[in-house]
């Protein structure tokens, strides 16, 4: 299991690796030193490690409240897009096993990368994971989406501190963009 501190509002540049006892694969670092059972090179950055620890404590303390707020924000966003008449599909299911702070949507007739460029500076979303930039999403493929459907998909995250008004505004911008593209077709 890998963890990145910046994903839980901690500092960038620090993470953790949990390796279960007797892993099924041999764990071999790309480069290593003599510290940390040869799994890490050199001395850890103590300030970043302390920040990561503090972020972990806050994440545990805020877990229920953050999940509730994220689910509410997701629902506000989706409701606004629906109210504006945007036809979209949620990739995967909005079931109890999904994380409330992230959603993947598909809007037929749009290219998500083009929309991301057109709305840059107004709405922040992604078309996939940063580590697979330029490649079809393996997750979306596993869900049964064709490459063309993956290209119509966007990923939106609902972080801490979001309010309903900016979410409604962002949903409106996306709906307006999609409506403009539909009228051009």
N, C-alpha and C positions, 0 to 999 in steps of 0.2 A: 504494500500500500504506500503510495507516495502522497505527500501533503505539501502544499505550497502556502506559505504564510499570507501572501497577498490575496489569496482567495477568501480569507476570513478577516480582512482588514488589518493584517499585520504588515510588517516591512517586506519589501521586495528583496529578493536575493537570498532567501533562506527557506528551507523546507525540511522535510523529514522523510525517512524511509523506514518502514516497518517490515521486517523480514520474519516470517513465522518460523518456528523451530522446524528444521528439516524441510526446507522449501523444495518443491518438485523440480526446480531448475537451479543450476549453479549460478550464484550471484557473483559476477566478476566485474569490478569497476573498470571503467575505460582508462583511468589513471588513478593512482593511489599513493598514499604515503604509508607511514608506519602507525599512524593514529587510527582510532576507531575501528580496530580489527581489520585494518587495511581497506576499509570501505569508503574512506574519505581522504582527500589530499590536504595535508596541512592543518593549521589551527583554525578552529571554528571562529567566526566573527561573533564575539560575545554579546555585543549590543543587539545584533540582529536576532540571536538566539533568545535573548531576554525579551525582545519585542514579540517574537513568535510565541513564547510562553505566555505573555500577557494577553495576546490575541486569542490564544486557546482558552484561557480562563474566561475571558469575556464572551467568547462564542458559546461556551457551555452555559454560562449564566443567562445569556440572551436567546438561547436556542428556541424555546417555545414562543417567545414574543416575536422574534425575527421570522419564524415560520408562519405565524398568524398574520403578521403584517405583509409578508411576501405573497401569501395566498390572497389576501384582500386586494393588494395592488394588481396581481395577475387578473383577478376577476374584474376589477375596474377597467383595466386595459382591454380585455376581451369584450366586455359589455359595450364599451365605447365603439370599438370597431364594428361590432354587430349592429349597434344603433345607427351607425353611419352607412349601413347597407353593404359593408364589405363582406364578400364571400371568401372564407378562408377555411383551412383544415388544420387541426392540431396534429402534428406528427407524433405518433404515440398516443397514449391515452391520458386523460386528466383523471387519473384514479389515485387511490391512496398511496400507491408506490412511486409516484412522481415527486420530485422535489418542487416545492412551491415557488422557489425563487428564479426558476428558469423555464422557458417554454420555447418550443420549436414550432413554427407556423409555416404553412405553405399557402401561397396566394397564386392561383392559376393565372397565367397570362403575364406575369411580371418576371423579370430577371432580378433576383434579390441583390446581386452585386451592383447592377445598374442603379437600383433604388437606393442602396447604401451610399453610393457616390452622390446621387442627386440630393439626398437628405443630410449629407455630411454637415456637421455644425448645428443641426437642428435635432436630429434623433441619432442616438448611438445604439447600434445593434451589430450583430455579426452574421456572416453567412456560413459559419462553421467554426471548428476549433482552430486556434492559431497554429497548432502543430501540423495541421493538414492543409494549410493554405494552398489553394490551387488544385486540390484533389477532391474528388467526391467524398462526402462523409461516409465513413464505414458504418457509423451508427444508423444513418438514414437508409443506407443500402440494406443493413440487417433488418430494418423495419419493412423492407419490401419496396422502397421508393426507387423509381428509375432515375438515372442521372439527370434527366430533364426536370423531374420533380424536385430533386435535391437542389438544382439551380434556382428553383422558385422558393426555396426555404430560407427562413431567417431565424436567428436565435436571439431571444430577448431575455435579459436578466433584470430582476427586480431587487435592487440592493436596499440597504438600510437607509432610512431617512426620506424615502420618496413620498410625495404627496399626490393626491388624486388629480389635481388640476394639471400638472405637467404630464401625467400619464395620459389623461384624456387628450391633451394637446398633441402628444406624440402619436397616439392612435389615430387622431384626425389627420395628421400629416401623412401617415402611411396609407390611410383610406383614400385621401385625396390623390396621392400619387397613383395608387392602383386604379382609381376611377379615371384619371387622366390617361393612363395607358390603355384602359379598356375602350375609351372613346376614340383612341387613335387606331385601334385594330379594325 
